[in-house]
């Protein structure tokens, strides 16, 4: 079930395909999520802004749900549709032949059979070490490399880290981008990319959109609560929302823009006593 993160990490946007969006997804599904995941899931229906995916079992649904942000980004790039959520349904899958990449994987070598158990504990440990060393040599000769982050062997030559470390690295980078968008939203993509190495425009936009949704929900809760006073954090969220939504420099944001983006109630709540 680690194959999904690997496939998504290696995915690059391509030119949109013409035709029915669902047909495009059914044709391109293996390219979007990888062969292993495509063998255990399939796009079944587009309902409004949701993509309904049939999976072989609940664990596959949970794995896709955990990485839904990246899957949705890939789906939107392929279809051009405004698909904002994934929904899952467990069902039957069409059996498929194992993909070539799976057949080419290096199989873990089985320890050599021994006719007698080791005579001592030290001999058993030494035998185990020899088996591990043989397996490592087989992987090295087959092109497996060592993950620079954790030291584990990985067959994914096109990625710098193993799958778990790649996921952890992506989560750390997304968290850093989200923190900067909150604390210094005026930096924009150029300013944040200068301090977050390897950040792509697509990754930046995915975090920006997710943060905008979060801030919008927070501001709506503030509006409904009719707070008599607002906190410093509330003001920071409102400022971040306006800057990220408008994508304008702070000195170019007129009071009318702020009122239009926040609405009259929130504008009065945050800036009612200011000459803006």
C-alpha positions in Angstrom: 0.0 0.0 0.0 3.1 2.3 -0.1 3.0 2.3 -3.9 0.4 5.1 -4.0 2.6 7.7 -2.4 5.5 6.6 -4.7 3.3 7.0 -7.8 1.9 10.4 -6.7 5.4 11.7 -5.9 6.6 10.8 -9.4 3.5 12.2 -11.1 3.9 15.3 -13.3 1.1 17.3 -14.9 0.4 16.6 -18.5 -1.7 18.2 -21.2 -5.5 17.9 -20.6 -7.2 15.2 -22.6 -10.4 16.1 -24.5 -13.6 14.1 -24.0 -15.7 12.8 -21.2 -13.9 13.5 -17.8 -14.8 10.1 -16.4 -13.6 8.3 -19.5 -10.3 10.2 -19.2 -9.9 9.2 -15.6 -10.7 5.6 -16.3 -8.1 5.6 -19.1 -5.4 7.5 -17.2 -6.1 6.1 -13.7 -3.0 3.9 -13.7 -0.9 6.9 -14.7 -2.4 9.0 -11.9 -2.2 6.5 -9.0 0.2 3.8 -10.2 -0.3 0.2 -11.4 -0.7 -1.3 -7.9 -3.4 1.2 -6.8 -5.2 1.1 -10.1 -5.5 -2.7 -9.7 -7.3 -2.2 -6.5 -9.4 0.9 -7.3 -11.3 2.5 -10.2 -13.0 5.8 -10.8 -16.7 5.0 -11.1 -18.7 8.2 -11.2 -18.4 12.0 -11.0 -21.2 13.5 -8.9 -21.2 17.3 -8.9 -17.8 18.1 -7.4 -17.0 14.6 -6.1 -15.2 11.7 -7.7 -16.6 8.4 -6.5 -13.9 5.7 -6.4 -14.6 2.0 -6.1 -12.0 0.2 -4.1 -11.3 -3.5 -3.4 -11.4 -3.0 0.4 -11.6 -0.5 3.2 -7.8 -0.3 3.7 -7.4 0.8 0.1 -10.2 3.5 0.7 -8.4 4.7 3.8 -5.0 4.9 2.0 -6.6 7.0 -0.9 -8.4 9.2 1.6 -5.2 9.9 3.5 -3.6 11.2 0.3 -6.7 12.7 -1.2 -5.2 16.2 -1.6 -2.5 14.9 -4.0 -4.9 12.6 -5.8 -7.4 15.5 -6.4 -4.6 17.7 -7.7 -3.6 15.1 -10.2 -7.3 14.4 -11.2 -8.0 18.1 -11.7 -4.9 18.6 -13.8 -5.9 15.6 -16.0 -9.5 16.6 -16.5 -9.8 20.3 -15.9 -12.9 19.6 -13.8 -13.5 21.3 -10.4 -13.4 18.0 -8.4 -13.0 18.9 -4.8 -13.5 15.7 -2.9 -13.1 11.9 -3.1 -15.8 9.4 -2.0 -15.2 5.7 -1.7 -17.3 2.6 -2.2 -16.0 -0.9 -1.7 -16.8 -3.2 -4.7 -15.4 -5.8 -7.1 -12.4 -5.1 -9.2 -11.6 -6.6 -12.6 -8.6 -8.9 -12.2 -5.6 -7.7 -14.1 -2.3 -9.3 -15.0 0.6 -8.1 -12.8 2.2 -5.0 -14.4 5.7 -5.4 -15.9 7.2 -3.2 -13.2 5.9 -5.5 -10.6 7.2 -8.6 -12.4 10.7 -6.9 -12.6 10.9 -6.3 -8.9 13.8 -7.9 -7.0 12.4 -10.7 -5.0 13.6 -11.0 -1.4 16.0 -13.9 -1.2 15.0 -16.7 1.1 17.5 -17.8 3.6 19.2 -21.0 2.6 17.7 -24.1 4.1 19.8 -25.8 6.7 19.6 -29.4 7.7 20.3 -28.7 11.3 19.6 -25.8 13.7 22.5 -23.6 14.8 24.5 -25.1 17.5 24.8 -21.9 19.5 23.1 -18.6 19.8 26.1 -16.9 18.3 26.0 -19.2 15.3 22.3 -18.4 14.8 23.0 -14.6 14.9 25.9 -15.0 12.5 23.7 -17.0 10.1 21.1 -14.3 10.2 23.7 -11.6 9.5 24.9 -13.6 6.5 21.3 -13.8 5.1 20.7 -10.1 5.6 24.1 -9.3 3.9 23.2 -11.6 0.9 19.8 -9.9 0.5 21.5 -6.4 0.6 24.0 -7.5 -2.0 21.3 -8.8 -4.3 19.4 -5.5 -4.0 22.5 -3.5 -4.7 23.4 -5.5 -7.8 19.8 -5.0 -9.0 20.1 -1.2 -8.7 18.5 -0.6 -5.4 20.0 2.4 -3.5 20.2 3.5 0.1 17.8 6.2 1.3 19.9 9.1 2.5 17.4 9.9 5.2 16.8 6.5 7.0 19.3 4.2 5.3 16.7 1.7 4.0 17.1 0.1 0.6 14.7 1.3 -2.1 14.2 0.3 -5.7 12.7 3.7 -6.7 15.7 5.1 -8.5 13.9 8.2 -9.7 13.2 9.5 -6.2 15.8 10.8 -3.7 14.2 9.0 -0.7 12.3 5.9 0.1 8.5 6.1 0.1 8.0 6.7 3.9 10.7 9.3 4.0 9.4 10.9 0.8 5.9 11.2 2.4 7.5 12.6 5.6 9.5 15.1 3.6 6.5 16.3 1.6 4.4 16.7 4.8 7.2 18.7 6.4 7.5 20.9 3.3 3.7 21.5 3.2 3.7 22.4 6.9 6.5 24.9 6.3 4.7 26.5 3.4 1.4 26.7 5.4 3.3 28.4 8.3 4.8 31.0 5.9 1.5 31.6 4.2 0.0 32.4 7.6 2.9 34.4 9.1 4.0 36.2 5.9 1.3 35.8 3.2 2.7 38.7 1.2 5.7 36.7 0.2 3.8 34.8 -2.6 5.2 31.9 -4.5 8.5 33.5 -5.3 9.3 34.6 -1.8 8.4 31.2 -0.3 10.1 29.2 -3.0 13.3 31.0 -2.1 13.3 29.6 1.4 11.7 26.2 0.7 14.0 24.3 -1.6 12.4 22.3 -4.4 8.9 23.8 -4.0 6.9 23.7 -7.2 4.2 26.0 -8.3 1.7 23.2 -8.1 2.7 22.3 -4.6 2.4 25.9 -3.5 -1.0 26.3 -5.0 -2.3 23.1 -3.4 -1.2 24.4 0.1 -2.6 27.9 -0.6 -6.0 26.6 -1.6 -6.2 24.2 1.4 -5.3 27.1 3.7 -7.9 29.4 2.1 -10.6 26.8 2.7 -9.5 26.4 6.3 -9.4 30.2 6.9 -12.8 30.6 5.2 -14.3 28.1 7.6 -12.7 29.8 10.6 -13.9 33.2 9.6 -17.4 31.9 9.0 -17.4 30.4 12.6 -16.3 33.8 13.9 -19.0 35.6 12.0 -21.7 33.2 13.3 -20.5 33.5 16.9 -20.9 37.3 16.8 -17.9 37.8 19.1 -17.8 41.2 20.8 -14.1 41.3 20.5 -11.6 39.6 18.2 -8.2 38.2 19.1 -4.8 38.9 17.5 -4.9 35.5 15.9 -8.4 36.2 14.4 -6.9 39.4 12.8 -3.9 37.5 11.5 -6.2 34.9 9.9 -8.3 37.6 8.3 -5.2 39.3 7.0 -3.8 36.1 5.6 -7.1 35.2 4.0 -7.3 38.6 2.2 -3.7 38.5 1.0 -3.9 34.9 -0.2 -7.3 35.3 -1.9 -6.5 38.5 -3.7 -2.8 37.6 -4.4 -2.0 41.4 -4.3 0.8 43.2 -2.6 -0.3 44.6 0.8 0.1 48.3 -0.4 -2.2 47.6 -3.3 -5.1 46.3 -1.4 -7.8 48.9 -1.1 -10.5 49.0 1.7 -13.1 48.0 -0.9 -11.2 44.9 -1.7 -11.0 43.9 2.0 -14.8 44.5 2.4 -15.6 42.5 -0.7 -13.5 39.5 0.4 -14.6 39.5 4.0 -18.2 40.6 3.7 -19.8 43.5 5.5 -20.2 41.7 8.9 -16.7 40.5 9.2 -15.3 43.8 7.9 -17.2 45.7 10.6 -16.1 43.2 13.2 -12.4 43.5 12.3 -12.1 47.1 11.1 -15.3 48.9 12.2 -13.3 51.2 14.5 -10.6 51.9 12.0 -10.5 54.4 9.2 -10.1 51.9 6.3 
